[in-house]
């Protein structure tokens, strides 16, 4: 038990949640304190990226049939984050978000009631560029006014776009200026991802049951 507690303690120190020392008169062990960032982590509640097991448990509570590829990339993101590799964590999260978006595209294409609109969307999906797909989906979702359609669907699409943009444009390509992601930004992105994934799945469930 003591050995396990030591492992947890040093992991939290490495992750920036705890720091050695209590005050200017007690700078060394056995004294320690919760860092400013640590207080933010403690206030975060569910979906805490510092607890990979608990995080994934919360994800499956929100999305019981979570896509295996999404979970795989998300697990890589969590592992990278806990080891201090924030850029890698953000890139993996972006790929997970892209997978969520592509699944949404498949469901939307199958639910389109207008054959001409469906043909137009299939042409957009056949292109490699992601931005035209995002624009098309965003405009279509804005036009759906049916009862039972998730109210925050537009916010979800925008959030997924932001996740993907971070992976594709800001971090996913070589550039002159080295990439940088703050611990706080990486933490927040991981924390909110399950909510947006849940909304995406609610939209997909609606599209399975309704023509749009």
N, C-alpha and C positions, 0 to 999 in steps of 0.2 A: 504494500500500500504506500509506504513512504517513498519507495523508488518510483512508483507510478506518479505520485504527486510531484516529485522532482522533475520528471520528464515534462509534465504539463506546465510546471512553473517556468522552466527554461524555454519551452516552446512559446509561451506567452511573452517572455522577454524578447526572444528573437523576432516575434511578430509585432513588437512595439506596443503591446497592450500593458505590460508591466515594465518597470525600470528599477534598478538597484538603488537603495537609499531611501530615507524617509524625509530628511530635511538637511540643512547645512551642517548640523551637528552629528548626523547619523547617515553617512554617505555610503556605507558598505552593508553587506549582509550581516545579520539576518534581516535587516530592514529593507523594505521595498515599498513601492507605491504604484498606483494606477496612473498611467500617463494621460495627457489630454486626449490623445487619440483613443486610449483605452476607455475613457468615460463615454466617448461616442459609441464605441463598440458595445458597452454594457447597456446603453440606452436603445440599442438597435432592435432588440427583441428577436422575433422569429427570422428565419432566413439569414442567419449570421454566417458569413463566409469563413470565419475563423473556426467554425464547428462544421466540418464537411458532412459528417454523418447526420447531424441535426438539420443542416441545410437541405440535404437531399430528401430527408424525411418530410420536411415542410413542402418541398417541391411536389412529391408524390401525393401529398394530401390535397394540393391544389390541382394537380394534373395526374390523376391516377394512371392513365395510359400514356405517360410521357414517352415520346419517341426515343428509341435507344441511341440514335446518333446524337440527338440533342443532349441526352444525359451524359454520353461519353465525352463530348466536347466541353460540357459544363464541368464535369469532374476534373478534366485536365486544367480548366481555368481555375478551379478551386485549389488544386494542388500547387499550381504555379503561384497563385496569390499567397498561400500560406508559406511558401519558400522565398517570398520576397521578389519574385519575378513578375512584376506588375505589368510590364509590356506584354509578355507572353500570356498572362492571364486575360488581358483585354483582347488580344488577338483571338484566343480560343473562345471567349465569350461572344465575339463578333461572328465567328463561324457558327456557333450554336444559334444565334439570332437569325442568321441567314437560313439555316435549316428550318427554323420555325416559319420564316417568311415564305420559303418555297413550298412548304406543306400547305400554307394558307392559299398560295397561288393555285395549287392543284385543286383544292376544294372549291375555290371561287370559279375556276374555269369550268368545272363540272356542273356548277349551279346556275350558270348564266342561261337565262330563258331566251334571249335573242340570239339566233344563230349567227347573224352578222357580227354582233358584239363578241360572241364566243370566238369566232374566226379571227377577229382583230386582236383579241387578247392572246390567242395561241401564237400569233405572229410575234407579238411582243415577248412572250415567254421563250420563243426560239432564239432570241438574240442573247448574246453573252452579257451585254451591259445590264447592270442591275438598276440603274436610275430610272429608265423608262418603265420597268416593271413596278417600281415603287410608286411612281407618279400615277400609273394607270390604276393600281389597286387603291391608292389613297383617294383618287377622284371617284371611283366606283363606290367605295365604302361610304363616302360622304353623301352619295345619292340614295343610299338605302334607308328608307324611313319605316320599314315594316315593324310591327309590334313584336317584341321579343328579341330584337337585335340589340346587342350590347351597346350601351350608351357611350362607353369609353373606347370604342373600337378605333376611332381616329387617333386618340392619344397613343394607343398601343402601336399602330402602324408607324407613327412618328418616332416613338421610342425605339422600336426595332430598327428603323432607319438610322438613328443615332448610334446604336450599338454597331451596326454594320459599317457605317461610315468610319468609325474609329478603327475598325479592323482593316478595311479595304484602303481608305485614302490616307489616313493619318499615320497608321502604324504598319500596314501590310505591304508597303513598298519601300525599297531603298531610297534614302534621301540624304542630303548633305548634313542636315541638322539631326543629331542623334535623337531617337524617340524617347519620350519621357511621359510617365503616367504617375500621378501622385497616389499615395496609399489611400487617401480619402476618396479620390475619384473611383479607383478600382473597387473599393469597398462598397460605395453607393451603387455602382453599376450592377455588381453581383447581387446586392440586397434587393433591388427592385425588379430584377429579371424574372423571378417566379411569378410576380403579379401580372406582368405583361404576357408571359407565356400562357398563363391561365386565361387571360382575355382572348388571346389568339385562338385557343382551343374552344372557347365559347362561341367565337365567330364561326369556326369550322363546323361545330355542332349545328349551328343555325343554318349554315349553307347546305349541310347534308339533308336537312328536313325541309328546306324552302328553295324555291327558284327565285332568282333575283334579276 
